């Protein structure tokens, strides 16, 4: 039995781990975890405005060297601040106004002291020069770090994935999701016989005297540092345009040259229908200035902003399988759709703390059901989502502990999506539900947020009392149990929940083949049922994610 439990958990991690390093809950949190996850005054004293990351990737030695400029606005008076860089990477110097600044290090945190007080409201900058051998990922993208592979011709195929682990695994940065840089120049130098792709738009390519070529990409929108990336290889490149809600959106495809013949028709089948569906449900694509890119990567996939990482082997479903078991998921490419869905939820609407990552993953998993609905019909979308529930373990809450850089249970993918689907049933008006999804993307456009803010927005816009619903599904491991008994034409029913006073309405069969909304609480209630309904054929609408239990 124990072996079976671990096998099931491993399958869940495999199925729903395509966006993060879902390594399981920690037994305890350390000083290093707090330094990485806590918003201390040494981090909140400055707001990042601009980065210029300028690095050289030495593929043979698996090393990186270069610099990052931090341009910031002081949010308070200070003389000392914290940025982040993994311990195994060496800081050569920190330069401020032409002079070296003193700094100290503790785990991945770096503390810099300035020669004078930086005044609140002032704009300033410093530059960190560094180098070394970044951590190499053993099982990307779940285990983060650099990825060194080769294509079929033996050419280098190199990238990085670092969500959860942190961007400071390979470059110096303020490594906390709460502060997204407003714009960024990414300069990546690689051997001149290779191509390199990063976020944003390509500004220039400059040949260097050492046989390297510098690729300069500018990101014109706010970007979270874990989505900053590079892709190095022998690429084929082609373009297209999507006429979206905000006008023409450029589409850039980058596949390995050896795979371009199969990549073209495969990506063409999904990308424009996906953009059409997501703009309908969520609002305009958030990064028109930077365009949409789909880039073949040496790992399964990641939501790198405006440069989505793709590694699904040009197969339908999830590496050729349908996690819902319905067959609906085999009609589109899971990685193309899911990772692109993150452009709205994760990249546009970003949580301040990784503990709230269910906002990213729950809504994006729901985007799969919405895409299925858009292309195959509403019933198919519902069946797809309901099918995903078999991967839910309900072993721990989907919100993790705050301030220690730790996400919650991997259930956040299908369970978070099922919570959203529950709310859709309660709203019972698809246009209103769609306006809420679009409103979230508009209200929190290019911003960082929290679970509490998302909860409050949905409750206000829906006009529903949802606090206890959110509490049960997000902050406890178990889902609500609807206990019932039927005798003499009377249904008795109540909720069994962790949350006191739980009162979520639910649809059940009071008549044959017809669902009726009832309003259970934690106390027993009764209602008359049709003579055709008995304790054995009574059921709840499967669109509600609950357990139903017959009692004597």
Secondary structure, 3 states (H helix, E strand, C coil): CHHHHHHHHHHHHHHHCCCCCCCCCCCCCCHHHHHHHCCCHHHHCEEEEEEEEEEEEECCCCEEEEEEEEEEEECCCEEEEEEECCCCCEEEEEEECCEECEEEEECCEEEEEEEEEECCCCEEEEEEEEEECCCECCCCCCCCEEEEEECCCCCEEEEEECCCCCHHHCCCECCCCCCCECEEEEEEEEECCCEEEECCEEEEEEECCCCEEEEEEEECCCECHHHCCEEEECEEEEEEEEEECCEEEEEEEEEEHHHHHHHHHHHHHHHHHHHHHHHHHHCCCCCCCCCEEEEECCCCEECCCCCEEECCCCCCEECCECCCCCCHHHHCEHHHHHHHHCCCECCCEEECCHHHCHHHHHHHHHHHHHHHHHHHCHHHHHHHHHHHHHHCCCCCCCCCCCCCCCCCCHHHCHHHHHHHHHHHHHHCCHHHHHHHHHHHHHHCCCEEECHHHHHHHHHHHHCCCCHHHHHHHHHCCCCCEEEEEEECCEEEEEEECCCCCCCCCEEEEEECCEEEEECCCCCCEEEECCCCCCCCCCCECCCCCCEEEECC
